Structures are given as C-alpha cells and as structure tokens.
Amino acid sequence: MRSVVVVLALMGLAPAAAHERPVLSQTAQAPAHNPLECYCRAQGRMFAPGEKVCLRTAEGPRLAQCQMEINVMSWSVTETPCPET
C-alpha cells in the first residue's frame, strides 16, 4: 500500500507536459529517396538495377536480374541457365 501512495505522489509531482506526446509538424516530410542509390549485392559486389549476374540456385546456375520489389532491391531469378564461358 505504501508503494502505491509513493507512485501516486510521484505522478502528481511530474509536470503535465511530460505525459504529452510532442506534436510533429504536418509539413515535415522524409527526404526524397533516389532509387538510383539502391543496389543488389552478390558475390561480394554491388549491382545496379537492371544488371544481370549468374547466381547458384537449387536448379543449378541461373541468370538473375537486379530489380526493386516493394521498396526492396532483390534478384529476380530467371529460368535461363548461365552462358558457358
């Protein structure tokens, strides 16, 4: 019971503004995102959107293309096997 009284007393002493959330300006916006700054990574290198690379898959080496999927850069693996070099 004593601890409840102490907690209630401390809550009464706290300034009212401490319990309020700060109001963010409606005009503040996140900086514009440049999609050209996004890259895919593979084999220790970075690849720009649209670039293709040969990746190992369960079906064997396949050609994959770097692309954006719902705000995330990812590899789109094709059915095309990698060209022999």
N, C-alpha and C positions, 0 to 999 in steps of 0.2 A: 504494500500500500504506500509505503514511504517513497518508493521509486516512481510510482505513478504521480505523486504530488510533485516530485522534483522535475519530472519530464514536463508536466503541465506548466510549472512555473517557468521553465526554460523556454517553452514555446511562447508564453506570454511576453517574455522579455525580448524575444527576437524581433527585429524590425519587420514590419509588414511587407516591405519591398523585397525581402529575402525570399519570400514564398512565391512571388510573382515571376512568371517567365518573361524574359526580355522579348520585346516585340521587334521582329525583323522588318526592315523596310520592304515594301512591296516592289520598289524599283530595283532592289539589289538582285542581280542575276549572276549565275555562274559564267565565267568567261567562255567565249565561243570555242568549241573544240574543232581542231583541224584534223580531219580524217587522214590527211597525208602523213601525220606524225604516228600513225599506227602501223605496226609491223607484225608479221608472223615470225616465229623462231623455229629453226630446225637445224640439226647437225652443227650446232654451235655458231650459227649465222643468223642474221635478220633478213627477211624478205619483205618487199613492199607488196601492197595489194595488187593482185593480178599476176604476180610472178609464180612460176611453176617449178616444182622440185620433185625428185624421186624419193618417196618415203617407203619404208618397210611396213607391210601390213601382214595380217594373217593369211591373206591370199597371195602373198609374195610382193615384190616391189611394184608400186603403182605410182602413177603421176598424180600429183596433188597441186591445187591452186590455192594461193593465199586470198582470203576474202573476209569481209565483215559479216557476221551473223548476229543480229540483235545486239549491236554495240560491243561485240567481242570479236577480235580477229581470230580466225580459225582456218584450218586446212580443209578444203573440200576434196576428198579423195575420189578419183575417177576410176573407171573400170579399165582404163588404158594402161597396159604394162609399160614399164620404163623402157626407153630405147636402149638397145645394146650399144655399148661403147667399146 
